[in-house]
Amino acid sequence: MYFEGIATGAAVFLIIGICHPIVIKLEYHIGRIGWVIWLLSGLVFAALSVFAATGLLSTVLGAAAFSCFWGILEMFQQEQRVLKGWFPENPRRHAYYERKRSLMPKK
């Protein structure tokens, strides 16, 4: 029997579960500029995936790479969620959020 599929699925589930709270924390502490961290992390994971010793490790590292690339989009969406009041804003960056809110179209 082969358990690589189950192991890959579990690893991807954990990677996605770990990435979401990191997006929230990064946006809170440093803002959407955190997308650069996701890009660099994704590139590192992709490079490691190419040179991995086993197929399972390569697959998991590739999944981590593309989860990081997805994190780039999530950084921008997280900022929008904060602006809508769905997530708390960092009080030290209140002026930034107010400036962004003033540019948002009124409904």
C-alpha positions as protocol buffer text, in pm:
chain_id: "A"
residue {
  index: 1
  type: MET
  ca { x: 0 y: 0 z: 0 }
}
residue {
  index: 2
  type: TYR
  ca { x: 106 y: 357 z: -64 }
}
residue {
  index: 3
  type: PHE
  ca { x: 60 y: 623 z: 201 }
}
residue {
  index: 4
  type: GLU
  ca { x: 221 y: 913 z: 15 }
}
residue {
  index: 5
  type: GLY
  ca { x: -118 y: 1054 z: -87 }
}
residue {
  index: 6
  type: ILE
  ca { x: -243 y: 1059 z: 271 }
}
residue {
  index: 7
  type: ALA
  ca { x: 85 y: 1209 z: 393 }
}
residue {
  index: 8
  type: THR
  ca { x: 74 y: 1477 z: 122 }
}
residue {
  index: 9
  type: GLY
  ca { x: -287 y: 1561 z: 203 }
}
residue {
  index: 10
  type: ALA
  ca { x: -211 y: 1592 z: 574 }
}
residue {
  index: 11
  type: ALA
  ca { x: 93 y: 1808 z: 505 }
}
residue {
  index: 12
  type: VAL
  ca { x: -100 y: 2041 z: 273 }
}
residue {
  index: 13
  type: PHE
  ca { x: -380 y: 2067 z: 529 }
}
residue {
  index: 14
  type: LEU
  ca { x: -128 y: 2169 z: 798 }
}
residue {
  index: 15
  type: ILE
  ca { x: 52 y: 2413 z: 568 }
}
residue {
  index: 16
  type: ILE
  ca { x: -272 y: 2592 z: 479 }
}
residue {
  index: 17
  type: GLY
  ca { x: -380 y: 2591 z: 842 }
}
residue {
  index: 18
  type: ILE
  ca { x: -51 y: 2750 z: 946 }
}
residue {
  index: 19
  type: CYS
  ca { x: -42 y: 3008 z: 666 }
}
residue {
  index: 20
  type: HIS
  ca { x: -376 y: 3174 z: 743 }
}
residue {
  index: 21
  type: PRO
  ca { x: -288 y: 3294 z: 1095 }
}
residue {
  index: 22
  type: ILE
  ca { x: 52 y: 3409 z: 968 }
}
residue {
  index: 23
  type: VAL
  ca { x: -121 y: 3627 z: 707 }
}
residue {
  index: 24
  type: ILE
  ca { x: -334 y: 3785 z: 980 }
}
residue {
  index: 25
  type: LYS
  ca { x: -34 y: 3850 z: 1209 }
}
residue {
  index: 26
  type: LEU
  ca { x: 184 y: 3986 z: 929 }
}
residue {
  index: 27
  type: GLU
  ca { x: -83 y: 4229 z: 813 }
}
residue {
  index: 28
  type: TYR
  ca { x: -146 y: 4341 z: 1170 }
}
residue {
  index: 29
  type: HIS
  ca { x: 221 y: 4403 z: 1251 }
}
residue {
  index: 30
  type: ILE
  ca { x: 379 y: 4520 z: 926 }
}
residue {
  index: 31
  type: GLY
  ca { x: 91 y: 4576 z: 685 }
}
residue {
  index: 32
  type: ARG
  ca { x: 44 y: 4452 z: 334 }
}
residue {
  index: 33
  type: ILE
  ca { x: 415 y: 4496 z: 259 }
}
residue {
  index: 34
  type: GLY
  ca { x: 434 y: 4147 z: 408 }
}
residue {
  index: 35
  type: TRP
  ca { x: 358 y: 4019 z: 59 }
}
residue {
  index: 36
  type: VAL
  ca { x: 731 y: 4041 z: -8 }
}
residue {
  index: 37
  type: ILE
  ca { x: 795 y: 3788 z: 270 }
}
residue {
  index: 38
  type: TRP
  ca { x: 543 y: 3552 z: 111 }
}
residue {
  index: 39
  type: LEU
  ca { x: 707 y: 3592 z: -229 }
}
residue {
  index: 40
  type: LEU
  ca { x: 1057 y: 3523 z: -100 }
}
residue {
  index: 41
  type: SER
  ca { x: 936 y: 3227 z: 107 }
}
residue {
  index: 42
  type: GLY
  ca { x: 754 y: 3085 z: -193 }
}
residue {
  index: 43
  type: LEU
  ca { x: 1063 y: 3114 z: -410 }
}
residue {
  index: 44
  type: VAL
  ca { x: 1277 y: 2942 z: -146 }
}
residue {
  index: 45
  type: PHE
  ca { x: 1028 y: 2657 z: -106 }
}
residue {
  index: 46
  type: ALA
  ca { x: 1002 y: 2620 z: -485 }
}
residue {
  index: 47
  type: ALA
  ca { x: 1380 y: 2599 z: -519 }
}
residue {
  index: 48
  type: LEU
  ca { x: 1399 y: 2346 z: -236 }
}
residue {
  index: 49
  type: SER
  ca { x: 1125 y: 2145 z: -405 }
}
residue {
  index: 50
  type: VAL
  ca { x: 1326 y: 2116 z: -724 }
}
residue {
  index: 51
  type: PHE
  ca { x: 1626 y: 1976 z: -538 }
}
residue {
  index: 52
  type: ALA
  ca { x: 1442 y: 1756 z: -286 }
}
residue {
  index: 53
  type: ALA
  ca { x: 1566 y: 1401 z: -242 }
}
residue {
  index: 54
  type: THR
  ca { x: 1226 y: 1229 z: -255 }
}
residue {
  index: 55
  type: GLY
  ca { x: 902 y: 1273 z: -443 }
}
residue {
  index: 56
  type: LEU
  ca { x: 701 y: 1315 z: -124 }
}
residue {
  index: 57
  type: LEU
  ca { x: 931 y: 1588 z: 9 }
}
residue {
  index: 58
  type: SER
  ca { x: 931 y: 1761 z: -329 }
}
residue {
  index: 59
  type: THR
  ca { x: 550 y: 1755 z: -337 }
}
residue {
  index: 60
  type: VAL
  ca { x: 516 y: 1894 z: 15 }
}
residue {
  index: 61
  type: LEU
  ca { x: 771 y: 2169 z: -51 }
}
residue {
  index: 62
  type: GLY
  ca { x: 593 y: 2256 z: -377 }
}
residue {
  index: 63
  type: ALA
  ca { x: 264 y: 2279 z: -189 }
}
residue {
  index: 64
  type: ALA
  ca { x: 432 y: 2506 z: 65 }
}
residue {
  index: 65
  type: ALA
  ca { x: 565 y: 2723 z: -218 }
}
residue {
  index: 66
  type: PHE
  ca { x: 226 y: 2772 z: -375 }
}
residue {
  index: 67
  type: SER
  ca { x: 63 y: 2828 z: -38 }
}
residue {
  index: 68
  type: CYS
  ca { x: 310 y: 3112 z: 10 }
}
residue {
  index: 69
  type: PHE
  ca { x: 224 y: 3249 z: -334 }
}
residue {
  index: 70
  type: TRP
  ca { x: -143 y: 3236 z: -234 }
}
residue {
  index: 71
  type: GLY
  ca { x: -44 y: 3425 z: 82 }
}
residue {
  index: 72
  type: ILE
  ca { x: 46 y: 3722 z: -139 }
}
residue {
  index: 73
  type: LEU
  ca { x: -316 y: 3755 z: -249 }
}
residue {
  index: 74
  type: GLU
  ca { x: -436 y: 3698 z: 106 }
}
residue {
  index: 75
  type: MET
  ca { x: -222 y: 3988 z: 236 }
}
residue {
  index: 76
  type: PHE
  ca { x: -410 y: 4233 z: 16 }
}
residue {
  index: 77
  type: GLN
  ca { x: -745 y: 4075 z: 98 }
}
residue {
  index: 78
  type: GLN
  ca { x: -665 y: 4081 z: 470 }
}
residue {
  index: 79
  type: GLU
  ca { x: -605 y: 4455 z: 451 }
}
residue {
  index: 80
  type: GLN
  ca { x: -951 y: 4493 z: 296 }
}
residue {
  index: 81
  type: ARG
  ca { x: -1103 y: 4281 z: 574 }
}
residue {
  index: 82
  type: VAL
  ca { x: -938 y: 4508 z: 834 }
}
residue {
  index: 83
  type: LEU
  ca { x: -1066 y: 4819 z: 655 }
}
residue {
  index: 84
  type: LYS
  ca { x: -1419 y: 4675 z: 666 }
}
residue {
  index: 85
  type: GLY
  ca { x: -1384 y: 4615 z: 1039 }
}
residue {
  index: 86
  type: TRP
  ca { x: -1391 y: 4236 z: 1018 }
}
residue {
  index: 87
  type: PHE
  ca { x: -1048 y: 4209 z: 1183 }
}
residue {
  index: 88
  type: PRO
  ca { x: -881 y: 4439 z: 1438 }
}
residue {
  index: 89
  type: GLU
  ca { x: -649 y: 4707 z: 1313 }
}
residue {
  index: 90
  type: ASN
  ca { x: -312 y: 4784 z: 1463 }
}
residue {
  index: 91
  type: PRO
  ca { x: -361 y: 5106 z: 1665 }
}
residue {
  index: 92
  type: ARG
  ca { x: -12 y: 5223 z: 1569 }
}
residue {
  index: 93
  type: ARG
  ca { x: -121 y: 5223 z: 1205 }
}
residue {
  index: 94
  type: HIS
  ca { x: -460 y: 5389 z: 1261 }
}
residue {
  index: 95
  type: ALA
  ca { x: -374 y: 5693 z: 1045 }
}
residue {
  index: 96
  type: TYR
  ca { x: -284 y: 5463 z: 756 }
}
residue {
  index: 97
  type: TYR
  ca { x: -615 y: 5278 z: 780 }
}
residue {
  index: 98
  type: GLU
  ca { x: -811 y: 5603 z: 804 }
}
residue {
  index: 99
  type: ARG
  ca { x: -637 y: 5735 z: 494 }
}
residue {
  index: 100
  type: LYS
  ca { x: -724 y: 5412 z: 309 }
}
residue {
  index: 101
  type: ARG
  ca { x: -1086 y: 5429 z: 431 }
}
residue {
  index: 102
  type: SER
  ca { x: -1119 y: 5785 z: 303 }
}
residue {
  index: 103
  type: LEU
  ca { x: -1023 y: 5663 z: -44 }
}
residue {
  index: 104
  type: MET
  ca { x: -1276 y: 5379 z: -43 }
}
residue {
  index: 105
  type: PRO
  ca { x: -1592 y: 5435 z: -247 }
}
residue {
  index: 106
  type: LYS
  ca { x: -1892 y: 5533 z: -34 }
}
residue {
  index: 107
  type: LYS
  ca { x: -2195 y: 5306 z: -40 }
}
